[in-house]
Amino acid sequence: MTARTIVITGASDGIGASAARTLSQRGDRVVVVGRSAEKTGRIAREIGADHFTADFADLAQVRQLAVQLKDKYPRIDVLANNAGGIMGSRELTVDGHEKTFQINHLAPFLLTTELMDVLTASSATVINTSSAANSFGKLDLDDLDSARAYSTNRAYGTGKLANILFTTELNHRFGALGIRTAAFHPGVVATNFAAESTSPMRHAYKTFLSRFLLSPEQGADTLVWLATAVPGQDWISGAYYAKRTLAKANKQAYDADLARELWDRSEAMVARDLDKLDSPS
């Protein structure tokens, strides 16, 4: 049987690295994507995988990553959009977007849509790492970059809520073409994803409280399950999971009109960024 090709972003550490190890051991061809060349390369060498680096705070790097992936892999069976994190005070990226929203939502949105021709041809599964933190998110379509209202925790929760809305709308728009999608909460995992944060939540990852957190292997369990189980049989496309079970999300996550409009706004935001690059200086 031909090995499947599985692309995992945010795979240089934490649950992404753990999932990469597990899926590689199962015989899949894993492609490791991370921000740090050193850490990403180390994981790739450990499991004998291809690797690419991209900083999701720069959408030009996301576009370049998509080009590299399409050039090398005519088939992608699973795309796991796992990169993300909770940030500190409000900061704009080089693209002019609030950093939390861009890294957690706009960048994976752009990567997925740039790869759509390969994904549809492959009848691929797209898995988006969300979080139970979506419950304290509040999506305001007229303030996606949090210019009017910003807090570290709300920005992170909103980004994770956007992951779920993106998952449902991706299923709505491309399910008939064979795309299967799921979002999931990995649990509260002992990783360094909050390293840049000033949120009080960061203390849980750095103090004695960390002993009560899940291991990266435990956190990666649902991701691995979604990547290896049969969509439509073992799990429902377009849904949100935790511990391999359907989970309840923020009430905004079930608003189909909001999901559609977020897609359209996101598409316009990344297109505007591309226009900036194309315009004469």
C-alpha positions, -999 to +999 in steps of 0.1 A: +000+000+000+014+034-010+023+056+020+000+086+025+015+121+025+007+140+057+017+177+061+018+189+097+025+226+106+037+235+140+055+202+140+089+212+155+076+208+191+047+198+212+017+179+198+028+185+162+061+168+168+045+140+187+019+134+159+047+134+133+065+107+152+035+085+156+023+089+121+058+082+107+060+051+128+027+039+113+043+041+078+029+075+066+051+099+047+052+129+071+062+164+061+073+185+090+067+223+089+079+247+117+091+282+123+125+273+137+149+258+112+170+241+139+141+225+158+122+216+126+153+200+111+160+180+143+125+165+143+127+157+106+161+140+110+148+120+139+119+105+120+134+106+085+110+132+072+111+161+047+108+195+063+101+231+055+103+263+075+079+292+075+070+320+099+032+324+099+036+360+110+047+367+074+021+357+048+047+358+020+064+329+037+031+310+039+026+315+001+061+303-005+055+273+016+024+265-004+045+267-037+071+244-022+046+218-011+028+218-044+061+215-063+072+185-044+039+167-035+014+160-063-007+144-036-014+155+000-037+131+019-038+150+052-031+186+060-029+193+097-030+230+105-015+228+139+007+259+141-006+286+165-002+301+199-012+327+224+006+360+222+013+390+244+002+426+240-014+436+207+011+436+179+008+439+141+026+416+117+044+427+086+012+422+068-006+447+091-028+422+109-031+415+146-005+388+153-027+363+171-054+363+145-029+360+116-009+331+131-039+311+144-063+318+115-053+338+085-020+319+079-036+284+079-066+297+059-041+310+033-021+278+032-052+256+028-067+277+001-034+280-018-032+242-017-068+236-026-062+222-061-039+195-047-061+188-017-093+184-038-074+161-063-063+140-033-097+140-015-077+152+015-085+155+051-079+189+067-075+190+104-074+223+123-060+224+159-085+246+179-089+248+216-115+249+243-104+285+246-127+291+217-154+295+244-141+329+255-136+341+220-159+367+204-157+372+167-164+407+154-163+408+116-158+445+117-128+442+141-109+411+131-076+427+139-088+438+174-082+474+168-111+484+191-110+457+217-080+436+225-070+413+253-046+384+251-070+358+261-099+370+240-076+373+209-065+337+214-100+325+220-112+343+189-085+327+168-095+293+180-131+300+173-121+311+138-105+277+134-138+260+140-158+283+117-131+278+090-135+240+095-173+241+090-172+264+060-144+245+044-166+214+046-196+233+033-177+247+002-155+217-007-171+186+009-188+177-024-153+177-040-141+151-015-125+173+012-131+162+048-125+185+077-123+185+115-113+208+143-102+195+177-092+205+212-060+187+222-064+194+259-042+215+281-008+202+271+026+208+286+043+226+257+060+260+251+032+274+228+026+302+253+063+313+253+055+347+238+024+353+259+019+378+288-014+360+296-017+346+332-023+312+314+014+311+306+022+304+343+006+270+340+032+260+315+062+271+335+054+263+372+045+233+393+011+234+377+027+218+346+027+185+363-011+184+359-010+191+322-013+165+294+019+152+277+024+161+241+016+124+232-017+126+250-025+159+234-017+145+199-040+116+203-071+131+187-051+146+159-036+112+151-071+096+154-086+121+129-057+115+105-060+077+106-097+070+112-123+070+084-143+103+080-180+097+076-176+065+094-156+072+125-160+110+127-183+136+111-168+160+086-170+197+096-173+190+133-153+199+164-139+171+186-122+166+220-109+133+233-122+116+201-157+128+209-179+155+195-175+185+217-195+216+224-181+249+211-188+286+215-224+294+203-209+315+175-192+284+161-227+272+149-236+303+130-234+293+093-238+330+081-208+340+103-187+311+090-195+322+054-187+358+061-155+350+079-143+331+049-151+360+026-135+385+049-104+363+053-101+358+016-103+396+011-077+402+038-051+379+023-058+391-012-053+427-001-019+417+013-010+402-020-021+433-038+004+453-016+032+431-028+022+435-064+018+473-063+047+495-074+067+511-047 
